Amino acid sequence: MAVPLRDDPGPGAWRREPSTVVRPAPAAPADPVGPFVIVAESQVAEAPLEWEPHAHPMHELVWVRGGTMTVRIGDRLLTVPEGRGLWLPAGVEHAGRLTAGAELSDAFFAPDRTPVAFDGPTAIAMPPLLEALLAHLADERLGAGVRARAEAVVFDVLEPAEQQFALQLPGDPRIDPIAEALLADAGDGRGLDDWALELGLSERTVTRAFRRATGLSFAQWRRVLRVHLALKLLAEGFDVASVSEQLGYAQPSTFIEAFRRVVGATPGSFSFRSSSPHRVSGKPLHLS
């Protein structure tokens, strides 16, 4: 099963399938909830969707079923797999990509009436109770008392996830060509010595630049990037062996071990096509 060919999206951008539907910034009314705090909605992507960079006047919580969403905020990439959500504070500019067939849900929160706060964009745990409450709040027929009680419970269970699926992009012109090449083709097998020779730098310079810009070594950064892309491919229905090959691993066992070292679970644990949210405990993917 082959991954569709990507268009060339330009320096620093993410890969784009030819069938991707690019949409302008989605509209979000400044105050769509009247006296209440939360409004929720959902949609299903028939094709890969991409939203241009935009910001909302309200806090936004997004989560998906049957796929993944990738969000780019400045020089950070954040992956939202099934069973997790992403909190985007009001005013934070972001762009998003959604895999085909995924159901995207989001909820907007009036900033001046939201009694919880997070330190910037934050991965949110999405237990079944929270999903059910937000789906309940999507019903415009709810009475005032019922809505207010449901909102109160939402704030009781709204908590950060144990894993923050974030990757810091370098933003250093000396090593940005490496990041751009790997974003375009994560299976690129060139090692640190190859890149140093190609860029006319010493291996020590490349290593120090990656550490300074991302907090990770070159090998660690590439491994985390590959896990981000693996989550997307797994959500699209590719099996572990196929994902391993496409990401440049010689053996599936090597990929499985690399995935486990980053996430704390095996790729097979991520069954995004299941009917219930998936939870995995383990160490953070990478806190930027």
KAPE-V209978 format. One record per residue. N is the residue number from 1. RES is the residue in one small letter. SS is DSSP state (~ for helix, > for strand, _ for the rest). NEAR is the number of other ideal C-beta (glycine too) atoms within 12 Angstrom. Layout:
n res ss near
N RES SS NEAR
N RES SS NEAR
//
This chain:
n res ss near
1 m _ 14
2 a _ 13
3 v _ 25
4 p _ 20
5 l _ 14
6 r > 24
7 d > 18
8 d _ 15
9 p _ 21
10 g _ 13
11 p _ 15
12 g _ 23
13 a _ 25
14 w _ 36
15 r _ 35
16 r > 25
17 e > 27
18 p _ 16
19 s _ 19
20 t _ 28
21 v > 20
22 v > 23
23 r > 22
24 p _ 13
25 a _ 19
26 p _ 26
27 a _ 15
28 a _ 27
29 p _ 15
30 a _ 16
31 d _ 20
32 p _ 23
33 v _ 31
34 g _ 16
35 p _ 14
36 f _ 29
37 v _ 32
38 i > 41
39 v > 33
40 a > 37
41 e > 28
42 s > 24
43 q > 23
44 v > 19
45 a _ 32
46 e _ 17
47 a _ 22
48 p _ 35
49 l > 33
50 e > 34
51 w > 34
52 e > 19
53 p > 22
54 h > 24
55 a _ 23
56 h _ 34
57 p _ 23
58 m _ 33
59 h > 39
60 e > 46
61 l > 47
62 v > 44
63 w > 43
64 v > 43
65 r > 37
66 g _ 32
67 g _ 38
68 t _ 46
69 m > 48
70 t > 43
71 v > 42
72 r > 36
73 i > 29
74 g _ 21
75 d _ 20
76 r > 34
77 l > 44
78 l > 45
79 t > 47
80 v > 48
81 p _ 48
82 e _ 38
83 g _ 38
84 r > 42
85 g > 44
86 l > 44
87 w > 41
88 l > 41
89 p _ 27
90 a _ 28
91 g _ 18
92 v _ 30
93 e _ 22
94 h > 35
95 a > 33
96 g > 41
97 r > 43
98 l > 42
99 t _ 42
100 a _ 28
101 g _ 25
102 a _ 35
103 e > 31
104 l > 39
105 s > 37
106 d > 38
107 a > 43
108 f > 36
109 f > 39
110 a _ 27
111 p ~ 24
112 d ~ 15
113 r ~ 22
114 t _ 26
115 p _ 17
116 v _ 25
117 a _ 17
118 f _ 25
119 d _ 13
120 g _ 24
121 p _ 36
122 t > 36
123 a > 36
124 i > 38
125 a > 29
126 m _ 37
127 p _ 25
128 p ~ 19
129 l ~ 19
130 l ~ 35
131 e ~ 34
132 a ~ 21
133 l ~ 31
134 l ~ 38
135 a ~ 25
136 h ~ 23
137 l ~ 36
138 a _ 24
139 d _ 19
140 e _ 16
141 r _ 10
142 l _ 22
143 g _ 12
144 a ~ 14
145 g ~ 12
146 v ~ 18
147 r ~ 28
148 a ~ 21
149 r ~ 18
150 a ~ 30
151 e ~ 34
152 a ~ 21
153 v ~ 21
154 v ~ 36
155 f ~ 26
156 d ~ 16
157 v ~ 23
158 l _ 34
159 e _ 22
160 p > 25
161 a _ 36
162 e _ 23
163 q _ 35
164 q _ 34
165 f > 43
166 a > 36
167 l > 41
168 q > 31
169 l _ 35
170 p _ 35
171 g _ 20
172 d _ 25
173 p _ 16
174 r _ 24
175 i _ 35
176 d ~ 24
177 p ~ 25
178 i ~ 37
179 a ~ 39
180 e ~ 27
181 a ~ 26
182 l ~ 36
183 l ~ 35
184 a ~ 25
185 d _ 24
186 a _ 39
187 g _ 27
188 d _ 24
189 g _ 18
190 r _ 23
191 g _ 18
192 l ~ 28
193 d ~ 17
194 d ~ 17
195 w ~ 33
196 a ~ 25
197 l ~ 14
198 e ~ 19
199 l ~ 25
200 g _ 12
201 l _ 25
202 s _ 16
203 e ~ 23
204 r ~ 15
205 t ~ 20
206 v ~ 37
207 t ~ 27
208 r ~ 21
209 a ~ 32
210 f ~ 36
211 r ~ 21
212 r ~ 19
213 a ~ 28
214 t ~ 36
215 g _ 21
216 l _ 29
217 s _ 23
218 f ~ 34
219 a ~ 26
220 q ~ 24
221 w ~ 39
222 r ~ 38
223 r ~ 32
224 v ~ 44
225 l ~ 45
226 r ~ 39
227 v ~ 45
228 h ~ 43
229 l ~ 45
230 a ~ 47
231 l ~ 45
232 k ~ 41
233 l ~ 40
234 l ~ 42
235 a ~ 39
236 e _ 32
237 g _ 23
238 f _ 29
239 d _ 22
240 v ~ 31
241 a ~ 22
242 s ~ 22
243 v ~ 37
244 s ~ 32
245 e ~ 24
246 q ~ 30
247 l _ 39
248 g _ 26
249 y _ 29
250 a _ 14
251 q _ 15
252 p ~ 24
253 s ~ 16
254 t ~ 21
255 f ~ 37
256 i ~ 28
257 e ~ 20
258 a ~ 31
259 f ~ 36
260 r ~ 25
261 r ~ 23
262 v ~ 36
263 v ~ 38
264 g _ 20
265 a _ 29
266 t _ 26
267 p ~ 40
268 g ~ 22
269 s ~ 25
270 f _ 41
271 s _ 26
272 f _ 37
273 r _ 24
274 s _ 18
275 s _ 14
276 s _ 17
277 p _ 30
278 h _ 33
279 r _ 25
280 v _ 31
281 s _ 15
282 g _ 22
283 k _ 17
284 p _ 24
285 l _ 40
286 h > 31
287 l _ 25
288 s _ 29
//
